[in-house]
């Protein structure tokens, strides 16, 4: 049994104010933190604040991937009171600093896995996998997973990083930012057709380092399991990553209001156990998931499987 899992979280993440009716709101984190603190294995969670912006400036890591003009515009929009990058993507007065702190949390997560040899879950917002170099979109401001992967490659013990994205939507931003890097593999399974309309199986990256698996609406665990067993696990094992990063979105749940898949929260424990076949410890970071209860229960199933695969038994 693993002794601990680190949860990187700050109440500051609640200050990215998208409005009460926006699906990507602070209630997602409130519901999840409450559930985790009452779990049977709560004493095995190590809660850690992300490194403060005064102690580590994440901008050098961010600028490797994001256009400086976009970053300046994003900072300015927050400074003048906020606004919208597109109809779905909101910036509030504190959103720029919160997004920077979220990046620090993901970088801390990399450090935790590599230095403490312990899995970590970054419980942050705003999410990131739709953000491209020069703009935010799809609720996302900065490409957290891609930034974390590039940061990991700066560490002496890391030569290859794999990103698995199980959010219901294709991580177009992550793919665009890593697909030309032979040291990074990106794998996504996602509902198709669905937003943002990318992620075709024919998109394989410059070095055959991208694996996209479009899934039909209504898919259940019965459809997902063969994809893990026959495609995802072999692809990622063959890549032999020194670090595995998981863009952990939970909007493929049957209860989720923004998609049309039919997973159950316990299914994410099954996904996690497949990941344990690739690496014994890894970094998970929150992406989507908009039904509070389904989100919280799915994260519980994920972490339980990290702590001890026997906590939840895969359905037959």
KEMAR-502974 format. One line per 4 residues: their letters; for each residue x, y, z of N, C-alpha, C, O. Coordinates in steps of 0.05 Angstrom, whole numbers, m for minus. Example, Ala and Ser with C-alpha at 12.3 -4.5 7.8 and 13.67 -1.06 7.14 Angstrom:
<rs>
as = 264,m114,156,246,m90,156,264,m66,156,285,m66,169  257,m45,142,273,m21,143,258,1,157,268,23,161
</rs>
This chain:
<rs>
xxxx = 17,m24,0,0,0,0,18,25,0,36,27,16  12,44,m18,27,69,m18,21,84,7,m2,84,17  42,97,19,38,110,44,22,136,41,5,143,58  28,151,20,15,177,17,12,185,m12,26,175,m30
xxxx = m6,203,m17,m8,217,m42,m10,247,m36,m25,255,m17  5,263,m50,4,292,m45,m18,305,m62,m21,300,m86  m34,322,m48,m54,338,m62,m45,367,m61,m42,379,m40  m41,378,m84,m32,406,m87,m57,423,m91,m71,421,m111
xxxx = m62,440,m71,m87,456,m71,m83,482,m56,m67,483,m37  m97,502,m64,m99,528,m50,m127,539,m53,m139,537,m74  m136,552,m31,m162,565,m33,m161,588,m54,m182,597,m63  m137,597,m61,m135,618,m81,m147,609,m108,m155,625,m124
xxxx = m148,583,m113,m159,573,m138,m190,578,m139,m201,577,m161  m202,584,m117,m230,591,m117,m235,620,m127,m257,627,m134  m213,635,m129,m216,664,m135,m216,669,m165,m219,692,m174  m213,649,m182,m218,651,m211,m248,651,m214,m260,630,m215
xxxx = m259,675,m216,m288,678,m215,m301,679,m243,m299,698,m257  m313,657,m250,m325,655,m277,m355,662,m276,m368,663,m297  m366,666,m252,m395,672,m250,m410,647,m241,m402,625,m247  m431,652,m226,m445,630,m212,m457,610,m232,m459,586,m225
xxxx = m464,618,m256,m477,600,m275,m458,587,m294,m466,570,m310  m433,594,m292,m413,582,m310,m407,554,m299,m403,550,m275  m406,534,m317,m401,506,m307,m374,502,m294,m371,486,m276  m354,517,m303,m327,514,m292,m324,535,m269,m314,557,m273
xxxx = m335,528,m246,m336,547,m224,m323,535,m199,m315,512,m198  m321,552,m178,m306,544,m154,m319,522,m139,m306,508,m123  m345,517,m143,m359,495,m130,m347,468,m136,m350,449,m120  m334,466,m159,m321,440,m166,m300,433,m145,m298,410,m137
xxxx = m284,452,m138,m262,447,m119,m273,444,m90,m263,428,m75  m293,460,m84,m305,458,m57,m316,431,m52,m311,418,m31  m331,421,m71,m343,394,m68,m322,372,m66,m324,354,m51  m301,375,m82,m280,354,m82,m264,355,m57,m258,333,m45
xxxx = m256,378,m48,m240,379,m23,m255,369,1,m244,355,18  m281,375,2,m298,365,24,m299,334,23,m297,321,44  m302,323,0,m303,294,m3,m277,281,5,m276,261,19  m255,292,m4,m229,280,2,m222,281,32,m210,263,43
xxxx = m231,302,45,m224,305,74,m241,286,92,m235,283,115  m261,274,80,m278,256,96,m274,227,86,m288,209,96  m255,222,68,m251,195,58,m239,177,79,m227,187,98  m244,151,76,m233,132,96,m203,132,97,m192,126,118
xxxx = m190,140,76,m161,141,74,m150,170,75,m128,175,65  m166,188,86,m158,216,86,m131,221,99,m117,240,92  m124,204,119,m98,207,133,m75,200,115,m52,205,122  m80,189,92,m58,182,73,m54,204,52,m37,201,35
xxxx = m69,226,54,m65,248,36,m48,270,50,m52,277,73  m29,279,35,m12,301,44,m20,326,28,m15,328,4  m32,345,42,m41,370,29,m18,390,29,m6,395,49  m13,400,5,10,418,2,1,443,m14,m12,441,m34
xxxx = 8,466,m3,3,491,m18,22,494,m41,46,486,m38  13,504,m64,32,508,m86,52,530,m78,47,547,m61  75,529,m90,96,549,m85,85,577,m92,74,581,m114  88,595,m74,78,623,m79,92,636,m102,115,629,m109
xxxx = 78,654,m116,89,668,m139,113,684,m130,131,689,m147  114,693,m105,137,709,m96,162,691,m92,184,701,m91  157,665,m89,179,647,m85,189,633,m110,212,625,m112  171,630,m130,179,619,m156,162,632,m177,138,632,m177
xxxx = 176,644,m196,162,657,m219,158,636,m240,178,626,m251  133,629,m246,129,608,m266,131,618,m295,130,602,m314  135,644,m299,134,655,m326,156,644,m344,151,640,m368  180,639,m334,200,627,m353,190,601,m364,195,595,m388
xxxx = 178,584,m348,167,558,m358,144,563,m377,141,548,m396  127,583,m371,104,588,m387,112,599,m414,100,592,m435  132,617,m414,140,630,m439,153,611,m459,155,618,m483  161,588,m450,172,568,m469,150,560,m488,156,551,m511
xxxx = 125,562,m480,103,551,m497,83,573,m505,70,571,m526  79,593,m488,58,613,m494,70,639,m504,91,648,m495  56,650,m523,64,675,m536,64,698,m516,45,701,m501  85,714,m516,87,736,m497,65,756,m500,55,767,m481
xxxx = 57,762,m525,35,780,m530,9,771,m517,m5,787,m505  4,745,m519,m20,734,m506,m18,737,m476,m38,745,m463  5,731,m464,8,733,m435,4,762,m426,m9,766,m405  14,781,m441,11,809,m434,m19,817,m436,m29,831,m419
xxxx = m32,808,m457,m61,814,m460,m77,801,m437,m96,814,m427  m70,777,m430,m85,763,m408,m81,778,m382,m100,782,m367  m57,787,m376,m51,802,m352,m67,828,m352,m78,836,m332  m66,842,m375,m80,868,m377,m110,865,m373,m123,881,m360
xxxx = m121,844,m385,m150,840,m383,m158,836,m354,m179,846,m345  m142,821,m339,m148,818,m311,m145,844,m296,m162,851,m278  m125,860,m302,m119,885,m288,m142,905,m292,m147,921,m274  m155,905,m315,m176,924,m320,m204,914,m312,m224,926,m317
xxxx = m204,892,m297,m229,882,m286,m240,856,m298,m260,846,m289  m227,846,m319,m235,821,m330,m252,824,m355,m258,846,m364  m259,801,m366,m275,800,m391,m275,771,m401,m271,752,m386  m280,768,m427,m282,742,m439,m262,740,m462,m259,758,m479
xxxx = m248,717,m463,m231,711,m485,m247,700,m509,m240,704,m532  m268,686,m502,m288,677,m522,m314,673,m506,m314,678,m482  m335,665,m519,m361,663,m504,m360,644,m480,m376,646,m462  m341,625,m480,m339,605,m458,m318,611,m437,m319,600,m415
xxxx = m299,628,m444,m274,630,m428,m273,657,m415,m269,678,m428  m276,657,m388,m278,681,m372,m252,688,m358,m238,670,m348  m246,713,m357,m223,724,m341,m234,743,m321,m248,762,m328  m228,739,m295,m236,757,m274,m212,772,m264,m190,767,m273
xxxx = m216,791,m246,m193,807,m237,m170,791,m226,m147,800,m228  m175,768,m214,m153,752,m202,m145,728,m219,m128,713,m211  m157,726,m242,m153,701,m258,m124,698,m268,m114,675,m268  m111,720,m275,m83,717,m284,m65,706,m263,m50,687,m268
xxxx = m67,717,m239,m50,708,m217,m57,679,m209,m40,663,m202  m83,673,m210,m92,646,m203,m81,626,m223,m73,604,m216  m82,634,m249,m72,616,m270,m42,611,m266,m32,589,m271  m27,632,m259,1,629,m254,6,610,m230,24,593,m231
xxxx = m10,613,m209,m7,596,m185,m14,567,m192,m2,549,m182  m34,563,m210,m40,536,m219,m16,523,m233,m10,500,m229  m2,539,m250,22,528,m263,42,520,m242,55,499,m244  46,537,m222,65,530,m200,57,504,m187,74,488,m180
xxxx = 31,500,m183,22,475,m171,29,451,m189,37,430,m178  26,453,m215,33,432,m233,64,427,m232,73,404,m233  79,449,m231,108,446,m229,116,432,m203,134,415,m202  103,440,m181,107,427,m156,100,398,m157,114,381,m145
xxxx = 79,391,m172,72,363,m175,93,347,m189,99,324,m182  106,359,m210,128,346,m223,150,341,m203,161,319,m201  157,361,m187,178,358,m167,171,336,m147,189,321,m139  146,335,m139,138,315,m119,142,287,m130,153,270,m115
xxxx = 134,282,m154,137,255,m166,166,248,m169,174,225,m163  182,267,m179,210,261,m185,227,260,m160,246,244,m158  222,277,m140,239,279,m117,230,262,m93,246,249,m80  203,263,m88,193,247,m66,185,219,m74,180,201,m58
xxxx = 186,214,m101,177,188,m112,149,181,m102,144,159,m92  131,201,m104,104,198,m94,85,210,m114,90,231,m126  63,196,m120,43,207,m138,31,233,m126,30,236,m102  22,250,m144,11,276,m135,m14,282,m152,m15,275,m176
xxxx = m33,296,m140,m57,305,m154,m59,335,m151,m60,346,m129  m58,349,m174,m61,378,m173,m90,385,m176,m103,381,m197  m101,395,m154,m129,402,m153,m131,432,m157,m134,448,m137  m130,441,m182,m128,469,m188,m148,477,m210,m160,459,m222
xxxx = m152,502,m213,m166,514,m235,m154,541,m239,m142,553,m221  m157,553,m263,m171,543,m287,m157,519,m299,m133,515,m296  m172,503,m314,m160,480,m329,m143,491,m352,m141,515,m356  m130,472,m367,m111,482,m386,m109,469,m413,m96,480,m431
xxxx = m121,445,m417,m113,430,m441,m124,440,m467,m116,430,m488  m142,461,m467,m150,473,m492,m134,498,m499,m135,508,m522  m118,509,m480,m104,533,m486,m81,528,m505,m65,510,m502  m80,544,m526,m58,542,m546,m38,565,m541,m41,580,m522
xxxx = m18,566,m558,4,584,m553,m5,613,m550,5,628,m533  m23,622,m567,m30,650,m568,m58,657,m559,m67,680,m563  m72,638,m547,m98,645,m536,m109,623,m518,m102,600,m520  m126,632,m499,m141,613,m483,m167,608,m496,m178,624,m511
xxxx = m179,584,m490,m204,577,m501,m215,553,m485,m200,541,m470  m241,548,m488,m253,524,m475,m249,523,m445,m243,502,m434  m253,546,m431,m249,549,m402,m220,550,m394,m215,554,m370  m201,547,m412,m173,544,m405,m157,569,m411,m162,583,m431
xxxx = m138,576,m394,m121,599,m397,m92,593,m404,m81,604,m423  m80,574,m389,m52,566,m394,m51,536,m396,m65,522,m382  m33,526,m413,m32,498,m419,m15,483,m397,8,476,m402  m28,478,m374,m14,467,m351,1,442,m357,25,440,m349
xxxx = m12,422,m369,1,396,m373,26,399,m392,46,387,m386  23,414,m413,46,417,m432,68,432,m419,92,426,m423  62,453,m403,82,468,m388,97,449,m369,121,450,m367  81,433,m354,93,414,m335,111,394,m349,133,388,m339
xxxx = 103,385,m372,119,365,m387,146,377,m396,167,364,m393  145,402,m406,170,415,m414,188,421,m390,212,419,m392  175,428,m368,191,433,m344,205,407,m335,228,407,m327  190,385,m336,202,359,m328,226,352,m345,245,341,m335
xxxx = 225,359,m370,248,353,m388,273,369,m381,295,362,m390  270,390,m365,293,405,m356,307,391,m332,329,399,m325  294,371,m321,306,357,m298,325,335,m307,320,322,m327  347,332,m293,368,314,m303,360,285,m307,371,270,m323
xxxx = 340,275,m291,333,247,m292,310,242,m312,300,219,m314  302,262,m328,280,259,m346,288,263,m375,299,284,m381  283,243,m391,289,246,m420,264,244,m437,263,253,m460  243,231,m426,217,228,m441,194,231,m421,194,221,m399
xxxx = 174,245,m430,149,249,m415,125,241,m431,124,248,m455  107,227,m419,82,220,m433,59,235,m419,58,237,m394  40,244,m435,15,256,m425,m8,240,m434,m12,235,m458  m24,230,m415,m49,216,m421,m72,235,m413,m74,245,m391
xxxx = m90,240,m432,m112,259,m429,m138,243,m430,m146,235,m452  m151,238,m407,m176,223,m408,m201,241,m404,m223,232,m399  m197,267,m407,m219,286,m408,m237,278,m431,m228,267,m451  m263,285,m429,m281,277,m451,m276,293,m476,m285,285,m498
xxxx = m263,316,m473,m257,333,m497,m227,330,m504,m210,326,m487  m222,331,m530,m194,329,m539,m178,353,m530,m187,376,m531  m154,348,m520,m136,369,m511,m121,382,m534,m97,377,m537  m135,397,m550,m123,409,m574,m99,426,m567,m79,426,m582
xxxx = m100,440,m545,m78,458,m538,m54,442,m530,m32,447,m539  m57,422,m513,m35,405,m505,m22,392,m530,3,393,m533  m38,381,m547,m27,367,m570,m11,387,m588,11,381,m596  m23,411,m592,m9,430,m610,18,438,m598,36,444,m613
xxxx = 20,439,m572,45,448,m559,66,427,m556,89,433,m550  58,401,m558,78,380,m554,83,362,m578,102,347,m578  66,363,m598,67,342,m619,92,343,m635,99,323,m649  107,366,m635,131,367,m650,156,362,m633,179,367,m642
xxxx = 152,353,m609,174,347,m591,177,317,m588,159,304,m577  199,305,m598,201,276,m597,205,265,m569,203,241,m565  209,282,m549,213,274,m522,186,273,m506,186,265,m483  165,280,m520,138,280,m507,119,264,m524,117,268,m548
xxxx = 105,246,m511,83,231,m524,57,241,m512,54,247,m488  37,244,m530,10,253,m521,m11,232,m530,m11,224,m554  m27,224,m512,m49,205,m518,m75,216,m507,m76,224,m484  m95,217,m523,m122,226,m515,m143,208,m525,m143,199,m548
xxxx = m162,201,m507,m186,188,m515,m209,207,m507,m210,216,m485  m227,212,m526,m246,234,m523,m271,228,m540,m270,214,m559  m293,241,m532,m317,239,m547,m314,252,m574,m303,274,m576  m325,239,m595,m325,250,m621,m350,242,m636,m357,218,m637
xxxx = m365,261,m647,m358,289,m648,m364,304,m622,m383,297,m607  m348,324,m617,m352,341,m593,m332,364,m596,m314,364,m613  m335,384,m579,m317,406,m577,m289,395,m571,m287,376,m555  m268,406,m582,m266,428,m601,m264,420,m630,m257,436,m647
xxxx = m271,395,m636,m272,385,m664,m245,376,m674,m241,374,m698  m226,371,m656,m200,361,m664,m196,333,m652,m214,322,m640  m172,323,m656,m166,297,m644,m173,273,m661,m182,252,m651  m170,275,m687,m176,252,m705,m154,231,m702,m131,238,m696
xxxx = m161,207,m707,m141,185,m706,m118,189,m725,m96,179,m720  m123,204,m746,m101,209,m766,m80,229,m756,m59,232,m768  m85,242,m734,m66,261,m722,m47,245,m705,m54,237,m683  m23,241,m714,m4,223,m701,22,237,m692,40,224,m681
xxxx = 25,263,m697,49,277,m689,72,274,m708,72,256,m725  91,292,m706,114,292,m724,130,267,m721,143,259,m740  131,255,m697,148,232,m692,131,208,m684,141,190,m669  107,206,m694,88,185,m685,86,183,m655,84,162,m643
xxxx = 86,207,m643,86,209,m614,58,219,m604,55,227,m581  38,217,m621,11,225,m614,m8,202,m620,m7,190,m642  m25,195,m601,m45,175,m605,m72,186,m597,m77,192,m573  m89,190,m617,m116,200,m611,m136,177,m615,m135,162,m635
xxxx = m154,174,m596,m175,153,m597,m202,166,m594,m212,170,m572  m215,173,m617,m242,183,m615,m262,162,m606,m260,139,m615  m279,169,m587,m299,151,m576,m327,160,m583,m333,184,m582  m344,141,m589,m372,148,m596,m388,158,m572,m383,148,m550
xxxx = m406,177,m576,m423,185,m554,m437,161,m542,m445,143,m556  m440,162,m515,m453,140,m501,m435,117,m493,m444,98,m481  m409,120,m499,m390,98,m492,m389,94,m462,m391,112,m446  m386,68,m454,m384,60,m426,m357,48,m421,m340,47,m439
xxxx = m353,38,m397,m327,25,m391,m322,1,m410,m299,m4,m416  m343,m12,m418,m339,m35,m436,m326,m26,m462,m311,m42,m474  m330,m1,m471,m317,8,m495,m289,20,m489,m271,19,m506  m286,31,m465,m260,43,m458,m239,22,m452,m216,26,m460
xxxx = m246,0,m439,m226,m19,m430,m209,m30,m453,m185,m31,m451  m221,m38,m475,m204,m49,m497,m185,m27,m508,m163,m34,m517  m193,m2,m507,m176,19,m517,m151,21,m499,m129,25,m509  m155,19,m473,m133,20,m454,m115,m4,m459,m90,m2,m461
xxxx = m127,m28,m460,m112,m52,m461,m97,m56,m488,m74,m65,m489  m110,m49,m510,m99,m55,m536,m84,m31,m549,m68,m35,m567  m90,m7,m540,m78,17,m553,m62,34,m533,m38,38,m538  m74,43,m512,m62,63,m495,m38,52,m480,m16,63,m481
xxxx = m42,30,m465,m21,19,m449,3,10,m466,26,17,m460  m2,m4,m489,21,m11,m506,36,14,m517,60,14,m518  21,34,m526,33,58,m537,50,72,m516,73,79,m523  40,75,m492,55,90,m472,78,73,m461,100,84,m455
xxxx = 74,47,m458,96,30,m449,119,30,m469,142,31,m462  112,29,m495,132,29,m515,149,55,m515,172,55,m522  135,77,m508,149,103,m507,169,104,m483,188,119,m484  164,88,m463,181,87,m439,186,114,m426,209,123,m425
xxxx = 164,127,m417,168,153,m405,181,152,m378,177,133,m362  197,172,m372,208,175,m345,188,188,m326,190,186,m302  168,201,m338,146,213,m322,121,211,m338,120,215,m362  99,203,m324,73,202,m336,56,224,m323,53,226,m298
xxxx = 44,241,m340,26,263,m331,m1,256,m342,m5,249,m365  m21,258,m325,m49,253,m332,m66,278,m331,m69,290,m310  m76,286,m354,m96,307,m355,m123,295,m347,m137,283,m363  m129,298,m321,m151,283,m309,m176,299,m310,m183,315,m292
xxxx = m191,296,m332,m217,307,m335,m238,286,m329,m235,263,m335  m260,295,m317,m281,276,m308,m308,282,m320,m329,275,m308  m308,294,m344,m333,301,m357,m344,279,m375,m363,283,m390  m331,255,m375,m342,232,m390,m362,217,m372,m372,196,m381
xxxx = m366,227,m348,m386,214,m331,m414,217,m343,m421,236,m355  m430,196,m338,m458,197,m348,m473,221,m337,m491,231,m350  m467,229,m313,m481,251,m300,m472,279,m309,m485,299,m303  m450,280,m325,m439,306,m332,m457,321,m351,m468,309,m370
xxxx = m462,347,m347,m480,362,m364,m469,371,m391,m484,380,m408  m442,369,m395,m430,381,m419,m422,360,m440,m410,368,m460  m427,335,m435,m419,315,m455,m440,292,m455,m460,294,m442  m434,271,m470,m454,251,m475,m443,223,m472,m451,204,m486
xxxx = m424,220,m453,m413,193,m448,m426,181,m424,m442,194,m410  m420,155,m419,m435,141,m398,m417,126,m379,m423,104,m370  m395,138,m371,m378,127,m351,m390,131,m323,m407,149,m319  m382,115,m304,m389,118,m276,m364,126,m260,m342,120,m269
xxxx = m367,140,m237,m343,149,m222,m323,126,m216,m299,131,m218  m333,103,m210,m315,81,m204,m297,73,m227,m276,61,m224  m306,79,m252,m291,72,m275,m263,85,m276,m244,75,m287  m261,108,m263,m235,122,m263,m215,108,m245,m191,111,m249
xxxx = m224,91,m226,m206,74,m212,m194,53,m231,m170,46,m228  m210,43,m250,m200,24,m270,m179,38,m287,m158,26,m293  m185,62,m297,m166,77,m313,m139,80,m298,m118,76,m310  m141,87,m273,m117,91,m257,m100,66,m254,m76,67,m255
xxxx = m113,44,m251,m98,19,m249,m84,12,m275,m63,0,m275  m96,19,m298,m82,15,m323,m57,33,m323,m36,24,m333  m59,57,m313,m36,75,m312,m14,64,m295,10,68,m300  m21,49,m274,m1,37,m256,15,16,m270,36,8,m261
xxxx = 4,6,m293,20,m13,m308,42,1,m324,62,m12,m332  39,27,m327,59,42,m342,80,54,m323,104,52,m329  71,66,m301,89,78,m282,77,73,m254,53,75,m251  94,67,m234,83,63,m207,74,88,m193,60,87,m173
xxxx = 83,111,m203,74,137,m192,73,157,m215,88,156,m234  55,176,m212,51,195,m234,38,220,m224,29,222,m201  37,240,m241,24,266,m235,m3,267,m248,m5,264,m272  m23,273,m232,m50,278,m243,m57,307,m238,m50,319,m218
xxxx = m70,319,m258,m79,347,m255,m107,350,m265,m114,339,m286  m124,365,m251,m152,368,m258,m156,383,m284,m144,405,m288  m173,373,m301,m182,387,m325,m213,391,m321,m221,408,m305  m230,376,m337,m258,381,m335,m272,364,m315,m260,349,m299
xxxx = m299,365,m315,m316,351,m297,m334,371,m283,m325,387,m266  m360,371,m289,m378,393,m282,m402,385,m265,m418,403,m258  m406,360,m260,m426,351,m240,m410,348,m214,m392,331,m212  m418,363,m194,m402,363,m169,m398,336,m157,m376,328,m151
xxxx = m420,321,m154,m418,295,m141,m402,275,m158,m385,261,m147  m408,274,m184,m394,256,m201,m364,263,m201,m347,245,m201  m358,288,m202,m330,297,m202,m316,288,m176,m295,275,m177  m328,294,m153,m316,286,m128,m312,256,m125,m291,247,m116
xxxx = m333,241,m133,m331,212,m130,m311,200,m149,m298,180,m143  m308,212,m173,m288,202,m192,m260,207,m183,m243,190,m186  m255,231,m171,m229,236,m161,m223,218,m137,m200,209,m134  m243,213,m121,m240,194,m99,m231,166,m109,m213,154,m98
xxxx = m244,157,m131,m238,131,m142,m209,131,m153,m195,111,m151  m202,153,m166,m175,155,m177,m154,153,m155,m135,138,m157  m157,169,m134,m137,170,m113,m137,144,m97,m115,134,m89  m160,132,m92,m161,106,m78,m145,85,m93,m131,70,m80
xxxx = m147,85,m119,m131,66,m135,m102,71,m134,m85,53,m135  m94,97,m132,m66,104,m129,m55,94,m103,m33,84,m101  m71,98,m82,m62,90,m55,m60,60,m52,m42,49,m40  m79,46,m64,m80,17,m62,m99,7,m83,m123,11,m81
xxxx = m89,m6,m104,m107,m16,m125,m129,m34,m115,m149,m38,m129  m126,m46,m92,m147,m64,m81,m170,m49,m68,m190,m61,m61  m167,m22,m66,m189,m7,m54,m214,m9,m71,m237,m9,m60  m211,m10,m97,m234,m13,m115,m228,m35,m135,m206,m36,m146
xxxx = m247,m52,m139,m243,m75,m156,m256,m70,m183,m279,m61,m185  m241,m76,m204,m251,m71,m231,m275,m88,m237,m275,m112,m230  m296,m76,m249,m318,m93,m257,m310,m114,m277,m292,m109,m293  m322,m136,m277,m316,m157,m296,m331,m152,m322,m328,m167,m341
</rs>
